[in-house]
Each structure stands twice: as C-alpha cells, then as structure tokens.
Amino acid sequence: MRIIPYNYSSVKLLGYSLKACFSLLWVDSAYVIKSSMDGSEKLKISYGVGDTQFGLCLVAWVGEGICFLAFGNKDGDIDYAISDMKKLWNRSEFAEDFNGADKLITSIFDKNHKPDLIVIGTDFQIKVWNELMNIPFGTTVSYEAAAIQVGGRNYTRPVASAISRNNISYLIPCHRVINKSGHINKYRWGTNVKSKLLEWEGATYNQKLEKNRLY
C-alpha cells in the first residue's frame, strides 16, 4: 500500500486518460505528482456507505485506489462525510455503488486488504501521512514522536495540523497518534471511533502474539 499524490493538471501533462494514468501510477512509482487542483478534466469517483464495528463507514475509490475513507459521527450521521468528500474532490463526477462499497469495506477491515491511496495535500501533509504509515499495527506514538520523525519537536503543531487533515481514515493511521500522556483525543471522526479502533487493533495484535507464542 502506498500514497499517490494526485492533481488534475498532471493528467494532461503526462498525456494519458484518467484511467490509463492511474494504471501507470500504480505500476511505476517513479512518477511524483504534485498536489494542486489545476485543470478541468473530471475524475470519476465511486462511493458508498457500509456498516462496521466502528460505526457507519464511507469509502470512495477510483479504480483500485482509495481516495476517501471516513466514519459517521457519534450520532450515526454520515451525510457530513459525504459532503466533505464532495468538497475535497469538487471537480469530480460521483457514482453511488453501495454493493461495491460494502465489499471494499469488508476487504479492508476483515481481510487486511491494503489498496493504493490517492490523496490531495501539500508536500508537507503528504510527508506526514507517509510517516504515519510506518506506525505498526497495534501500537501508538505521541504527536511529539511523530513530529521528530518528520523533522523535529518544533514540528509538533504543523504535524498535528496535517494529521487533522487526513481524509483517508484507518488506512492512513492517524488514530495511532495520541497525547503523550496516553489520553485519547483529537480525532476528526470522534474520539469514540478512535478508541474503538485502538482497542480492536490492540486486541488483534495481542492475539497474534499469543498465537505465535503457542506455536
């Protein structure tokens, strides 16, 4: 699984159709696409909502790449997430596909499927999101520790800001960054979802350790 920065102008500059461009990006990581929103060609995005043990989940994708993943709020409302998705990808065409979404959500949470991720963000934000991908499953780090990995303790606030702007929950594991006191707070989709994710990951990780110990 890797993060692919995306912009519309890059499609025209490379001279490929949207579908062909994404196929090329997934095969050849040599292409580094800067993340601006220039150009007018529309991206075709499929999306849908499914249920998880963490609540309702919205997922959006292009081909085999995920471009948005969010949870409903504490009241079970997912409409706000759909609105956020459409604002982020505001030059795109959207098609509902709830059957596809349900299968994709199941593959992500039950089968540990790790698709490529398509993001819009600044170079610094994408650097932070890439660093988050290095936090092991079942573990957590502090905001300060995450900042050190990016550039130093002085980057704590910018790193926290970049984390808060992550639009692909779970797969870009911003939930694994917590207060250095161990307190769970500041999660875009609600601290209750963050707590459930960490509890589930911790339990799954411990089960694997116990299984390995027995064998």
C-alpha positions as CSV (number, residue, x, y, z in Angstrom):
1,M,0.0,0.0,0.0
2,R,1.3,3.4,-0.9
3,I,0.2,7.0,-1.1
4,I,-0.2,8.5,-4.5
5,P,-0.5,12.4,-4.6
6,Y,-2.8,13.4,-7.4
7,N,-3.6,16.5,-9.4
8,Y,-5.7,17.2,-12.5
9,S,-3.0,19.1,-14.4
10,S,-0.6,16.1,-14.2
11,V,-3.0,14.0,-16.2
12,K,-2.9,16.4,-19.1
13,L,0.9,16.9,-18.8
14,L,1.5,13.2,-19.0
15,G,-0.8,12.9,-21.9
16,Y,-2.8,9.9,-20.5
17,S,-6.5,9.4,-19.9
18,L,-7.5,9.3,-16.3
19,K,-7.9,5.5,-16.3
20,A,-4.6,4.9,-18.1
21,C,-2.8,7.4,-15.9
22,F,-3.8,5.7,-12.7
23,S,-2.9,2.3,-14.1
24,L,0.6,3.7,-14.9
25,L,1.0,5.3,-11.4
26,W,0.2,2.0,-9.7
27,V,2.8,0.2,-11.7
28,D,5.6,2.8,-11.8
29,S,6.2,4.7,-8.6
30,A,8.8,6.9,-10.4
31,Y,6.0,9.4,-11.2
32,V,5.9,12.1,-8.5
33,I,2.7,14.1,-8.9
34,K,2.4,17.4,-7.1
35,S,-0.9,18.0,-5.4
36,S,-2.7,21.1,-6.8
37,M,-6.2,21.3,-8.2
38,D,-5.4,22.8,-11.7
39,G,-7.2,21.8,-14.9
40,S,-10.8,21.0,-15.7
41,E,-11.0,17.3,-16.6
42,K,-13.3,15.4,-14.2
43,L,-12.3,12.4,-12.2
44,K,-14.9,9.7,-11.9
45,I,-15.3,8.5,-8.3
46,S,-17.4,5.7,-7.0
47,Y,-18.6,5.8,-3.4
48,G,-20.8,4.1,-0.9
49,V,-21.5,3.5,2.8
50,G,-21.2,0.3,4.8
51,D,-21.5,-0.8,8.4
52,T,-18.5,-1.7,10.6
53,Q,-17.9,-2.5,14.2
54,F,-16.8,1.2,14.5
55,G,-20.0,2.6,13.0
56,L,-21.0,3.6,9.5
57,C,-18.1,4.0,7.1
58,L,-18.0,6.0,3.8
59,V,-15.5,4.8,1.2
60,A,-14.7,6.4,-2.2
61,W,-12.4,5.0,-4.8
62,V,-11.1,5.3,-8.4
63,G,-10.3,2.0,-10.0
64,E,-8.3,0.1,-7.4
65,G,-7.3,3.2,-5.4
66,I,-9.0,4.6,-2.3
67,C,-9.4,8.4,-2.3
68,F,-11.6,8.9,0.8
69,L,-12.5,6.9,3.9
70,A,-14.5,8.3,6.8
71,F,-16.7,7.3,9.7
72,G,-20.0,8.6,10.8
73,N,-20.2,10.8,13.8
74,K,-21.3,9.8,17.3
75,D,-25.0,10.3,16.2
76,G,-24.5,7.9,13.3
77,D,-24.7,10.7,10.7
78,I,-22.6,10.0,7.6
79,D,-24.0,12.9,5.4
80,Y,-21.4,15.3,6.7
81,A,-18.7,12.9,5.5
82,I,-20.2,12.7,2.0
83,S,-20.3,16.5,2.0
84,D,-16.6,16.6,3.0
85,M,-15.7,14.1,0.2
86,K,-17.5,16.2,-2.5
87,K,-15.8,19.4,-1.3
88,L,-12.4,17.8,-1.4
89,W,-12.9,16.2,-4.9
90,N,-15.0,19.1,-6.1
91,R,-14.2,18.7,-9.8
92,S,-15.2,15.1,-9.9
93,E,-18.2,13.1,-11.0
94,F,-19.7,10.8,-8.3
95,A,-21.5,7.5,-8.7
96,E,-23.1,5.6,-5.8
97,D,-22.1,2.0,-5.6
98,F,-23.2,0.6,-2.2
99,N,-22.6,-3.1,-3.1
100,G,-19.0,-2.2,-4.2
101,A,-18.5,-0.2,-1.1
102,D,-19.7,-3.0,1.2
103,K,-17.3,-5.4,-0.4
104,L,-14.4,-3.0,-0.2
105,I,-15.0,-2.1,3.4
106,T,-15.1,-5.8,4.3
107,S,-11.9,-6.4,2.5
108,I,-10.2,-3.5,4.3
109,F,-11.3,-4.4,7.9
110,D,-11.8,-8.2,7.7
111,K,-9.2,-9.3,5.1
112,N,-6.5,-6.7,5.7
113,H,-6.6,-5.5,2.1
114,K,-4.2,-2.6,1.5
115,P,-5.1,-0.7,-1.6
116,D,-3.2,2.2,-3.0
117,L,-4.3,5.6,-1.7
118,I,-4.9,8.7,-3.8
119,V,-4.6,11.9,-1.9
120,I,-4.8,15.7,-2.3
121,G,-2.5,17.6,0.0
122,T,0.6,19.8,0.3
123,D,4.0,18.3,0.1
124,F,4.4,18.6,3.9
125,Q,1.0,17.0,4.6
126,I,1.8,14.0,2.3
127,K,5.2,13.6,4.0
128,V,3.4,13.4,7.4
129,W,0.8,10.9,6.1
130,N,3.6,8.7,4.7
131,E,5.3,8.7,8.1
132,L,2.0,7.7,9.7
133,M,2.0,4.6,7.5
134,N,5.2,3.5,9.4
135,I,3.4,3.2,12.8
136,P,3.0,-0.5,13.4
137,F,-0.5,-2.0,13.8
138,G,-1.5,-2.3,17.4
139,T,0.9,0.5,18.6
140,T,0.6,4.2,19.2
141,V,3.0,7.2,19.2
142,S,2.8,10.7,20.6
143,Y,2.4,13.8,18.5
144,E,5.9,14.8,19.5
145,A,7.3,11.4,18.4
146,A,5.6,11.8,15.1
147,A,7.0,15.3,14.7
148,I,10.5,14.0,15.4
149,Q,10.2,11.6,12.5
150,V,9.2,14.4,10.2
151,G,11.8,17.0,11.2
152,G,11.9,17.7,14.9
153,R,10.0,18.6,18.1
154,N,9.4,22.1,16.7
155,Y,7.2,20.5,14.0
156,T,4.6,19.2,16.5
157,R,1.9,21.7,15.7
158,P,2.3,21.5,11.9
159,V,2.3,17.7,12.1
160,A,-0.8,17.8,14.3
161,S,-2.5,20.0,11.7
162,A,-1.5,17.7,8.9
163,I,-2.9,14.7,10.8
164,S,-6.2,16.5,11.3
165,R,-6.5,17.0,7.5
166,N,-6.1,13.3,6.7
167,N,-9.1,12.3,4.5
168,I,-8.4,8.5,4.5
169,S,-9.1,7.2,8.0
170,Y,-7.7,3.9,9.3
171,L,-5.5,3.2,6.2
172,I,-3.5,6.3,6.9
173,P,-3.5,5.6,10.6
174,C,-3.8,9.0,12.2
175,H,-5.7,7.3,15.0
176,R,-2.4,5.8,16.2
177,V,-1.2,9.2,17.2
178,I,-2.2,10.2,20.8
179,N,-1.3,12.6,23.5
180,K,2.0,11.8,25.2
181,S,0.1,11.4,28.5
182,G,-1.7,8.5,26.8
183,H,-5.0,10.4,26.7
184,I,-7.0,9.7,23.5
185,N,-8.3,12.9,22.0
186,K,-8.5,15.0,18.8
187,Y,-9.9,12.6,16.2
188,R,-11.7,14.0,13.2
189,W,-14.3,11.3,13.3
190,G,-14.8,11.3,17.0
191,T,-12.8,10.0,20.0
192,N,-15.2,7.1,20.4
193,V,-14.3,5.8,17.0
194,K,-10.6,6.4,17.7
195,S,-10.9,4.4,21.0
196,K,-12.7,1.5,19.3
197,L,-10.0,1.4,16.5
198,L,-7.2,1.3,19.0
199,E,-8.9,-1.3,21.2
200,W,-9.6,-3.5,18.3
201,E,-6.1,-3.2,16.9
202,G,-4.6,-3.8,20.3
203,A,-6.7,-6.9,20.9
204,T,-5.9,-8.3,17.4
205,Y,-2.2,-7.6,17.9
206,N,-2.1,-9.4,21.3
207,Q,-4.0,-12.4,19.8
208,K,-1.4,-12.7,17.1
209,L,1.4,-12.5,19.7
210,E,-0.2,-15.2,21.8
211,K,-0.8,-17.4,18.8
212,N,2.9,-17.1,17.8
213,R,4.0,-17.9,21.3
214,L,2.0,-21.1,21.4
215,Y,3.4,-22.3,18.1
